[in-house]
Each structure stands twice: as structure tokens, then as C-alpha cells.
Amino acid sequence: MLKTILLALDAEPAAQPFTDRLLAALQDLHLDASARVILSHVVSTDSDHLDIAADRPPSEIERSPHHCLEQQLRHYGQNLQCLTEVEVVMGDPAEEIVRLARIYRTDLVVVGSRGLTGMEKILRRSVSAQVSEEAPCSVLVIKP
């Protein structure tokens, strides 16, 4: 029985259709009400416009991109019939997903694939492939 699942989501608006597929795949698992799902998003440090909430005055934190991401992830969690937690972290996506899987001692990581193949997969670094290789648990990769 799956007790703790890490769901790695891209909470950006452009990724919404794929996020819906990941959430549907999670619901297909028919999780027990006592299961715990960690809804996570990794803000890549490769981003040109890093905006760290700690750098903002308290009056602006609710408008920060990180706060908006957390709110979006919480919204996704409301539709699940189990316990949910939210994690928004910054760093290399594959490394952070694996790190969170270890911290939470997950039974399963659910991650999406961009559908990269061949040389493109090597050059652009497949997050799902790296997570599959390094995660301490099973990994469910949802393809586009």
C-alpha cells in the first residue's frame, strides 16, 4: 500500500493540461484516505528571473511568485481525497525531487516527462530519467 507519494508538478499556467494528466494519474491509484501526497514544484536556478520571497518586504509576499505557486499547489490538493502537503523549493529539478523523496521517505514519485528522445534527451537533461535512476523508491513517469 502506498503511504507517501511525491507528486512533482510544474505549476506554471502553460503546463496546466499536463498537470491535469498527472493529477488524474494520481487519482487512478485510488489512494487510501490516510495516504499522504506531497505536491511539489521546483523553481529552477537556471531561471533568469529568480525572485526569492525572503528578499521581499512582508507586505509584498502574498504577491510573490513563490506564494502564488504554493496557492496553486494547495488548490490542486483540495481535489484529492487524502492528506496533502506543499513543497516549493529552488534548485536543480531532478536533484531536488530526489532530495524531497528521501526527506519524506516516499513510496512513489510521480513525475512528468517532456517526451524528449535521442540526442535531445541527452543534451537537454531528462529530469524524469535522472529521477528514475536516483530516487530511493519507485517512480511513475507520465508521458505527454
C-alpha positions as CSV (number, residue, x, y, z in Angstrom):
1,M,0.0,0.0,0.0
2,L,1.3,3.5,-0.9
3,K,1.5,5.7,2.2
4,T,3.6,8.7,0.9
5,I,3.7,9.9,-2.6
6,L,5.7,12.8,-4.0
7,L,3.9,14.5,-7.0
8,A,6.3,16.7,-8.9
9,L,4.3,19.3,-10.7
10,D,5.0,22.2,-13.0
11,A,2.6,24.8,-11.6
12,E,3.1,27.3,-14.4
13,P,-0.1,28.1,-16.4
14,A,1.3,26.8,-19.7
15,A,1.8,23.4,-18.1
16,Q,-1.9,23.1,-16.9
17,P,-3.0,20.4,-19.4
18,F,-0.1,18.2,-18.4
19,T,-0.6,18.9,-14.7
20,D,-4.2,17.8,-15.1
21,R,-2.9,14.4,-16.5
22,L,-0.6,14.0,-13.6
23,L,-3.4,14.6,-11.1
24,A,-5.7,12.2,-12.9
25,A,-2.9,9.5,-12.8
26,L,-2.6,10.1,-9.1
27,Q,-6.4,9.7,-8.6
28,D,-6.3,6.5,-10.7
29,L,-4.1,5.0,-7.9
30,H,-7.2,5.0,-5.6
31,L,-5.2,6.1,-2.6
32,D,-6.4,5.4,0.9
33,A,-7.6,8.4,2.9
34,S,-4.6,8.0,5.2
35,A,-2.2,8.3,2.4
36,R,-0.1,11.5,2.2
37,V,0.7,13.3,-1.0
38,I,3.4,15.9,-1.2
39,L,2.6,18.3,-4.0
40,S,5.9,19.8,-5.1
41,H,7.3,22.3,-7.6
42,V,11.0,23.1,-8.2
43,V,11.9,26.5,-9.2
44,S,15.0,26.0,-11.4
45,T,18.0,28.0,-10.5
46,D,18.6,28.3,-14.3
47,S,15.8,30.8,-14.4
48,D,16.8,34.4,-15.4
49,H,14.2,36.0,-13.2
50,L,14.7,34.4,-9.8
51,D,12.5,36.1,-7.2
52,I,13.1,35.0,-3.6
53,A,10.2,35.7,-1.2
54,A,12.7,36.3,1.6
55,D,14.0,39.3,-0.4
56,R,10.6,41.0,-0.4
57,P,9.0,43.1,2.3
58,P,6.3,41.3,4.2
59,S,3.5,43.4,2.6
60,E,4.5,42.0,-0.9
61,I,5.0,38.3,0.0
62,E,1.4,37.4,-0.9
63,R,2.0,38.7,-4.5
64,S,5.3,36.9,-4.8
65,P,5.6,34.1,-7.5
66,H,6.5,31.6,-4.8
67,H,3.4,32.4,-2.8
68,C,1.3,32.1,-5.9
69,L,2.9,28.7,-6.7
70,E,2.1,27.5,-3.2
71,Q,-1.5,28.6,-3.5
72,Q,-1.9,26.8,-6.8
73,L,-0.5,23.6,-5.4
74,R,-2.8,23.9,-2.4
75,H,-5.7,24.3,-4.8
76,Y,-4.7,21.0,-6.5
77,G,-4.6,19.3,-3.2
78,Q,-8.2,20.2,-2.4
79,N,-9.4,17.8,-5.0
80,L,-7.5,14.9,-3.6
81,Q,-9.2,12.5,-1.0
82,C,-6.1,12.2,1.2
83,L,-3.7,14.3,3.2
84,T,-1.7,16.8,1.2
85,E,1.4,18.9,1.9
86,V,3.0,21.5,-0.4
87,E,6.7,22.0,-1.1
88,V,8.1,24.7,-3.3
89,V,11.9,24.5,-3.5
90,M,14.6,26.0,-5.5
91,G,17.5,24.2,-7.3
92,D,18.1,21.6,-9.9
93,P,14.7,19.9,-10.6
94,A,16.0,16.3,-10.6
95,E,18.2,16.7,-7.6
96,E,15.5,18.5,-5.6
97,I,12.8,15.9,-6.5
98,V,15.2,13.1,-5.3
99,R,16.1,15.1,-2.2
100,L,12.4,15.5,-1.3
101,A,11.8,11.8,-1.9
102,R,14.5,11.0,0.6
103,I,13.3,13.6,3.2
104,Y,9.7,12.3,3.1
105,R,10.7,8.7,2.7
106,T,8.2,8.3,-0.2
107,D,6.9,5.1,-1.5
108,L,6.4,6.6,-5.0
109,V,7.4,9.6,-7.0
110,V,5.1,10.7,-9.8
111,V,6.8,12.9,-12.4
112,G,6.0,14.0,-15.9
113,S,8.1,13.5,-19.0
114,R,8.6,16.2,-21.7
115,G,8.8,13.4,-24.3
116,L,12.4,14.0,-25.2
117,T,14.1,11.4,-27.3
118,G,17.6,10.6,-28.6
119,M,20.2,13.4,-28.6
120,E,17.7,15.9,-27.3
121,K,17.2,13.8,-24.2
122,I,21.0,13.8,-23.6
123,L,21.6,17.5,-24.3
124,R,18.6,18.9,-22.5
125,R,18.8,16.5,-19.5
126,S,15.8,14.4,-18.9
127,V,14.6,15.2,-15.4
128,S,12.3,12.1,-15.3
129,A,15.2,9.8,-16.4
130,Q,17.5,11.2,-13.7
131,V,14.8,10.9,-11.1
132,S,14.1,7.3,-12.2
133,E,17.8,6.4,-11.8
134,E,18.5,8.2,-8.5
135,A,15.2,8.1,-6.5
136,P,15.2,5.8,-3.4
137,C,11.7,4.5,-4.4
138,S,9.6,3.6,-7.4
139,V,9.0,6.3,-9.9
140,L,5.9,6.6,-12.1
141,V,6.6,8.6,-15.3
142,I,3.6,10.1,-17.1
143,K,4.3,10.8,-20.7
144,P,2.7,13.6,-22.7
